[in-house]
Amino acid sequence: MPFQIAKLDIKDPLKCLTALRKSYKNCFLLESATRGDLRLSRYSFLGFDPETIIEIKGKEAKINGKKTKITDTFKLLDKYSKIYKCNSFFPFCGGLVGYISYDSIRYIEKIPDTTHDDIKLPDMFFGLYKDGIVIDRFANTTYYFSLNGFRLDEVEKIIKNGENDSNISHLTGIQKLKSNITKEE
C-alpha cells in the first residue's frame, strides 16, 4: 500500500496523546529539536497501536508476545527497521520507535554483569508503527500518515471524543518509586 496522508485539525499534541492513550496501550510523542531556538520544536510526532512489538532480554526476543531465541540483536532490529520506508516531506513517517537500555552495552562490550535485575524490564523495547500524526508548528498544519492500512476515520473519531479532556495525569502510569541503593552507595 502506498504512503498516504490526510490533513487533521489538531494543534495540541498532549491533548491528542491523551485521547490516543485511552484507546491504544502503546503510544508515543516525539518532539523534534530545532537549531538555534530551543524554545519551540518544529514537529511533534505521535504514534499509536504498533503493528509489531519487539521486546529483547538477553538472548531471547518476544515478537508480539511469541518468544524466540536470537543470536544477533541488532540484525533483528535492522530487519524490522527496513519493513516500512517512505519518501515524504516529513523527517519521520513511521517505523521502529522504542528504547535501548543502559545495560544493553553488554550486547556490544564484554563487561562484568554484577547488577541485580530488580525492575524486570526488557533490555530493548520497540514498536513498529505504520501510521501516525505529524504536527508542523512552522507550517501550522497537522497530518495523519499511513504506510499500511489507512485508519483516518478511526483516528479522527478517537481524537474528537477526547478533545475536551484536559486531564493528562494518566499518561505516565508512574507508581511510587523506591531507590535500590542507599545514600552511602
Secondary structure, 3 states (H helix, E strand, C coil): CCCEEEEECCCCHHHHHHHHHHHCCCEEEEECCCCCCCCCCCEEEEEECCCEEEEEECCEEEECCEEEECCCHHHHHHHHHCCCCCCCCCCCCCEEEEEECHHHHHHCCCCCCCCCCCCCCCCEEEEEECEEEEEECCCCEEEEEECCCCCHHHHHHHHHHHCCCCCCHHHCCCCCCCCCCCCCC
